[in-house]
Amino acid sequence: MLAWFFSGAFLIGVVLFQPIPAVSAETTDTVCYECHGNMPGTLGEPVKLWRSSIHAENGISCHSCHGGDSKDMANAMSRDRGFLGVPKEKDIPAFCGRCHVGVLKDFKASAHGRALGKGGPTCVSCHGNHHVLKASLELINEKSCSRCHSYDRAKVIKTAMQDTEKLIVDIEGRIAAYKKIGADIDRLEKGLFAVRNHFHSLFHNVDVEKVKKEASQIQSDLKKLEETLAKMDRTQQRRKIAGVVTVAVALLAALLFHLLGKTFKHEKDV
């Protein structure tokens, strides 16, 4: 009986204290890549690239960028249904900026934006076109930057921002874990969204001192989010311990009642 009691308490503790898995996003198929997915060469390549992109991860499909009717194969590329096709190089920032409004503003104000149409890069130069890469410091690298200029300034900026990005990734994971168990994290999500947008606005900036100063301010804002999460962690831990104690007490009470019952029966029989 005691073995059963301790085994039950241990299993309950394992369940209550096990790690919380992260949430993954799903996408919905459209006629665009149902058709192009079966095509060879360059006609099918965009679909293969898209499937492993940040757009696919967040449910952003072909028609989200290129327009058209995503449910009707005959009219998928109809201009009457809003099909836009492929933008010219100088129009790419505005094309992407329909969704990424703030990023477009930052890009236009940057050295890269001012060089648009004069041999400067566009969004796809760093982020890719169909295999769209998530905005991160990995995009700032010697191989990419040195295609156009020295990597020196970009390296200093990247170094100044690395600790900040680590904090953002960590907090993002912790918030996702709480969301999975139904916790009220609306304010935390909004707070992180605002801070992350501020952080991403620095990606197009080439003013080293400004990047250092703003990265420091962003870290201060992230610390406040961490403090809130730390309070939630402590509350969650207390609840788990209370749950284990409650179950243990209930099991112990059941054991005592069982033993008392056996004792009472034995005395009665005697």
C-alpha positions in Angstrom: 0.0 0.0 0.0 2.8 2.4 0.9 4.6 1.6 -2.4 1.4 2.4 -4.3 1.1 5.7 -2.4 4.7 6.9 -3.2 4.5 5.7 -6.8 1.3 7.6 -7.3 2.7 10.8 -5.8 5.9 10.5 -7.9 3.9 10.1 -11.2 1.7 13.1 -10.4 4.8 15.1 -9.7 6.3 14.1 -13.0 3.2 15.2 -14.9 2.9 18.5 -13.1 6.6 19.4 -13.5 7.2 18.2 -17.1 8.3 20.9 -19.7 5.6 22.6 -21.8 6.0 22.1 -25.5 6.1 25.1 -27.9 3.3 25.9 -30.3 3.8 25.4 -34.0 1.9 27.2 -36.8 0.1 25.5 -39.7 -0.7 26.6 -43.2 -3.6 26.0 -45.6 -3.1 24.9 -49.2 -4.1 27.0 -52.2 -4.5 26.3 -55.9 -1.3 28.3 -56.6 1.1 25.8 -55.2 -1.1 22.8 -55.8 -0.5 23.6 -59.5 3.1 24.9 -59.3 4.1 22.3 -56.8 3.9 19.6 -59.6 5.8 21.7 -62.2 9.5 21.0 -63.0 12.3 23.5 -62.9 11.8 27.3 -62.3 8.0 27.0 -62.3 8.0 24.6 -59.4 11.0 26.0 -57.5 9.1 28.9 -55.8 6.8 26.3 -54.0 9.8 24.3 -52.7 11.5 27.4 -51.5 8.3 28.8 -49.9 7.5 25.7 -47.9 10.5 26.2 -45.7 10.0 30.0 -45.3 8.8 32.2 -42.5 5.8 33.1 -44.7 4.7 29.4 -44.9 5.2 29.1 -41.1 2.8 31.9 -40.5 0.2 31.0 -43.2 1.3 33.6 -45.7 0.7 32.0 -49.1 1.2 32.9 -52.8 -1.9 35.1 -53.2 -1.0 37.1 -50.0 1.8 38.7 -51.9 1.0 38.2 -55.6 -2.8 38.6 -55.4 -5.2 36.6 -57.6 -7.9 34.1 -56.7 -6.4 31.4 -54.4 -9.5 29.1 -54.7 -10.1 29.2 -58.4 -7.4 27.7 -60.6 -8.8 29.2 -63.8 -8.7 32.7 -62.3 -5.7 32.4 -60.0 -3.7 34.7 -62.2 -6.5 36.9 -63.4 -5.8 40.7 -63.2 -9.6 41.1 -62.6 -9.2 39.1 -59.4 -6.3 41.3 -58.2 -3.3 39.3 -59.5 -0.2 41.5 -59.3 2.5 39.2 -60.7 6.2 39.8 -60.0 7.3 43.4 -59.1 10.2 45.1 -60.9 13.4 45.4 -58.8 12.8 49.1 -57.9 9.2 48.3 -56.8 10.1 45.4 -54.5 10.3 47.4 -51.2 6.9 48.9 -51.8 5.6 45.5 -52.8 6.7 44.0 -49.5 5.9 47.2 -47.6 2.1 46.6 -48.1 2.4 44.4 -45.1 5.6 45.5 -43.5 4.8 49.2 -43.3 7.1 50.1 -40.5 10.0 48.1 -42.0 9.5 49.9 -45.3 9.8 53.3 -43.6 13.0 52.2 -41.8 14.4 50.8 -45.1 13.7 54.0 -47.0 15.5 56.1 -44.4 18.5 53.8 -44.4 21.6 53.9 -46.6 20.3 50.9 -48.4 17.0 52.6 -49.1 18.6 55.7 -50.4 20.6 53.6 -52.9 17.4 52.0 -54.3 17.5 52.0 -58.1 21.2 52.9 -58.0 22.6 49.5 -57.5 21.6 49.2 -53.9 19.9 46.1 -52.3 16.2 45.4 -52.0 14.3 43.3 -49.5 15.0 40.1 -51.4 18.8 40.7 -51.4 18.9 39.8 -47.7 15.6 38.1 -46.9 15.2 36.1 -50.1 12.1 36.1 -52.4 10.2 32.8 -51.8 12.4 31.2 -49.2 11.8 34.3 -47.0 14.0 34.3 -44.0 12.9 35.4 -40.6 14.3 38.7 -39.5 17.3 37.9 -37.3 20.9 38.8 -36.8 21.8 35.7 -38.9 21.0 37.9 -41.9 23.8 40.2 -41.0 26.8 38.1 -42.1 30.1 38.5 -43.9 29.0 36.5 -47.0 25.9 38.6 -47.6 27.2 42.0 -46.7 30.6 41.7 -48.5 28.8 41.2 -51.8 28.4 45.0 -51.8 30.8 46.5 -49.3 33.1 45.9 -46.3 31.6 43.8 -43.4 33.3 45.9 -40.7 30.5 48.3 -39.8 27.9 45.6 -40.0 29.9 43.4 -37.7 30.0 46.1 -35.0 26.3 46.6 -35.3 25.6 42.8 -35.1 27.7 42.5 -32.0 25.9 45.3 -30.3 22.5 43.6 -31.0 23.3 39.9 -30.2 22.5 40.0 -26.5 19.3 41.8 -27.2 18.2 39.1 -29.7 19.0 36.3 -27.2 16.7 38.0 -24.7 13.9 38.3 -27.2 14.1 34.7 -28.3 14.1 33.5 -24.7 11.1 35.6 -23.7 9.2 34.6 -26.8 9.7 30.9 -25.9 8.5 31.5 -22.3 5.4 33.4 -23.4 4.6 30.6 -25.9 4.8 28.0 -23.2 2.4 30.0 -21.0 0.0 30.5 -23.9 0.0 26.7 -24.4 -1.5 26.2 -20.9 -4.0 28.9 -21.3 -2.4 31.6 -19.2 -3.4 35.3 -19.6 -0.4 36.6 -21.5 -2.1 39.2 -23.7 -0.2 42.1 -22.2 3.1 40.2 -22.4 2.5 39.4 -26.1 1.7 43.0 -26.9 4.7 44.2 -24.9 7.1 41.8 -26.7 5.5 42.7 -30.1 6.3 46.4 -29.5 9.8 45.8 -28.3 10.6 43.3 -31.1 9.4 45.9 -33.7 11.6 48.5 -32.2 14.5 46.0 -32.3 13.9 45.1 -35.9 13.8 48.7 -36.9 17.5 48.8 -36.1 18.3 46.2 -38.7 18.4 48.7 -41.5 20.3 51.3 -39.5 24.0 51.9 -40.2 24.6 54.4 -37.4 26.7 52.4 -34.9 26.3 54.7 -31.9 22.5 54.9 -32.4 22.2 51.2 -32.6 24.2 50.7 -29.4 22.1 53.3 -27.6 18.7 51.9 -28.7 19.8 48.3 -28.2 20.5 49.2 -24.5 17.1 50.8 -24.1 15.4 47.7 -25.7 17.3 45.5 -23.2 15.9 47.6 -20.4 12.3 47.1 -21.7 12.9 43.3 -22.1 14.1 43.1 -18.5 10.7 44.4 -17.4 9.0 41.6 -19.4 11.4 39.1 -17.7 10.4 40.4 -14.3 6.7 39.8 -15.1 7.5 36.3 -16.3 9.6 35.6 -13.2 6.6 36.5 -11.0 4.4 34.1 -13.2 7.0 31.4 -12.8 7.0 31.7 -9.0 3.2 31.6 -8.9 3.1 28.6 -11.2 5.7 26.8 -9.1 3.7 27.4 -5.9 0.6 26.1 -7.6 2.4 22.9 -8.7 3.8 22.3 -5.3 0.4 23.0 -3.7 -1.1 20.5 -6.2 1.4 17.8 -5.3 0.9 18.4 -1.6 -2.9 18.3 -1.9 -2.7 15.0 -3.8 -0.2 13.6 -1.4 -2.4 14.5 1.6 -5.4 12.9 -0.1 -3.5 9.7 -0.8 -2.2 9.7 2.8 -5.7 10.2 4.1 -7.0 7.3 2.0 -4.2 5.1 3.3 -5.0 6.0 6.9 -8.7 5.4 6.4 -7.8 2.0 4.9 -5.5 1.1 7.8 -8.1 2.2 10.3 -10.7 0.2 8.5 -8.6 -2.9 8.7 -7.8 -2.3 12.4 -11.5 -1.8 13.2 -12.4 -5.0 11.4 -9.7 -6.9 13.2 -10.9 -5.7 16.6 -14.5 -6.5 15.7 -13.5 -10.0 14.7 -11.6 -10.5 17.9 
